[in-house]
Amino acid sequence: MNSRSVRARVFRWATALSLITGALAVAGCGASAADPAPTVTVTVTEEPAAAPGTPDAAATDAALAGPVKACELVTKAEAEKLAGTKLADGVEGDPSTPACRYTGPPTGPTAQVEVYAGDGAKKIFDIDKTLEHKFTEVPGIGDEAHYEDNMIFFLKSGTWVGIRLVLLNDPAKNRKPMEELAATAASRL
């Protein structure tokens, strides 16, 4: 049973209990010993729990697991392999917008790997769609995956993830390594 259905069940029982208590209190006012006790009937219905593997179950499971740490989805070594250069340690964003940035050295070359997880990744994806960026569907990564030049988005277990590569080269050369890294990151969710 997921936490949402447990909360709903507790709320319904608490509501039923307060109705019963109120009815008994009102019935007790002015009642005599000869009056029969009032009869109170309460019907509580229970919502069925989401079946395993459904989007609601996946979202609930992800929420119970706690917030995703973006720097745990892509390691520094993996980011360096993707960028083809040494990078600084990952800097985790605040918990409200989980993100991780591995930046290149100030002396160059220009390189950065960014990892977004959760609502922030979905928001970037939605904005890029609104701006009519060209996306290619990528099969075999999570529940769904979409690639655009130097950025890949995927959905797995109710969590959106986006991986962006900032590199001054032909984006076509980055597609396969980015898809491989996304598959690895998806396996960690």
N, C-alpha and C positions, 0 to 999 in steps of 0.2 A: 504494500500500500504506500503510495507516495505522500509526501508531506502536505501537499495541497488538499488531498482527500481527507487526511487526518485532521487538518485544521478545520475543514468544512464540517466534518463529523462532530468535532468538539464544539463548534459554534452551534450546530443544530441541537446537541444535547443540552448545552447551556441555555439556549433559548427555550427549549421544552421545559427545563427545570424551573426557569423563572416564571413561565406561564402557569405551571402547576402550583408553585408557591403562591403566586398572586391569586389564583382561583381559590385555593384553600384559605387564604387570608380573608378574602371577600366573603366566602361561604361561612367562615367562623364568626363574622360580625353579625350579631343579632340572631344567631342560630340558637335554638333551644335543644334540650336533650331529646325531645320528641321528634325533632326534624331529622330526616335521614341524611347521611353524609353525602356530599355532592360526588358525582362521578365525573372524572376528568379523563378524556381519552386523548392521547398524544400519538401521532403517527410520525415516525422519523423515516425518511427515505435516504438511502445511501447511493451516492454516485459510484458507478463502477470504476475501478482503477484502470488507468491507461495500460493497454497491453504492452509488454516489452517490445522495444524496437519501433514504437510509434513516435512521431515527433514530440508529443507531450511528455512521454516517458523519457525520451532522450534529454529534453530540456530540464526536466525535474532531476534526472540523474546528474546532469552537469551542475545544476544549482547545488545539489547536496554535496558534490565533490569539492566545492569552494571555487574561488576565482582562479582562472588560469593565469599562470605566470609566463609571460611571453618569452622571457629569456630561457625558460626550461624547454620550450618547443624547438628552439634552434640554438645549438651550442656555439661557442666562439670558434671552435675548430671548423664547424660546418659553415659558419658565416665567412671565415677566411678562405675556405676552399671555394665557395661561391664567388667571392670577390676577387680571388686570385692574388691577395696581398694580406699582409699583417693588419689586424684591426685591434682597436682598443677593446677592453672588456665591455660586455653589454651593460647598458644603463637602463634599468627598469623604470618605466613610467609610474605614475600614481595608480592606485588600485581601481579608481573609477574608470580609467581608460588604459587598460593593460597594453603596454607597448615596450619594446626593447630595441635599442639602437646600438649597433656595433659600428663605430666610425673609424675611418682611415686616419693614418698619421698626418699631422699638419704639414709635413714636408712632402706629402704626396705618396702615391698617386691618389686621385680623387676616387674614393670608394666608400660606400656605406651600405649596410644591410639593416633593414627595419622589419620588425615583426609586430603585428597588431593582432590582438585576440579579443573576442567578444563583440560588443555593440560598436566599438570604434572601427573594427575591420568591416563590419556590415555597412556602416555609414559611408566609409570610403568607397566601397563597392557600389552602393546606391548612387553616390555622387558621380562616380565615373560612368555609370550607366546613363544617368541623366545628361551628362556631357557628351554622350554618344561615343564613348571610347569603343574601339573594336575589341571584342572578346572572342576567345576560342574556348569551347567546352573541352575539359580535360577529363577523360574517363579514368576510373580506377583510384581516384583520390577522394577519400571521405564519402559523404553522401552526394556532394556535387562539388565541382571545381571549375574555375574560370581563369583563363590566362589573358593578360594584355601585356604589351611591351614592358618588360622589367618589373611586373607585378603579377602575383598569383593569389587568388582567393579560393578558399575551400570551406565547406561546412561539414563538421563531423560532430556527432553526438550533441547537436543543438548549439554548438559553438562555432562562430565564424572566425577564420584566421586569414590574415593577409600578410604576404611576405613581399617586400619591395627591395629591389637592388638598384643602387645608384652607382653607375659605372659608365665611363665614357668609352663605350665600344658599341658594336652592332648588337642591338637587342636580340636579334635572331640567334646569336651564339649563346645567349643566356637561357633560352627557353627550356631546353632539356635539363640542364643542371637545376633550374628552379623547380621544375616538375618533380625531379628526384628528391629535392630538399623538402618540398611540400608533402610528398608521400611519407617521408621520414617523420616530419612534424605531426602529420595526421595520425601516425601510429602511436604517438605519445599522448593523445587525448583519450 
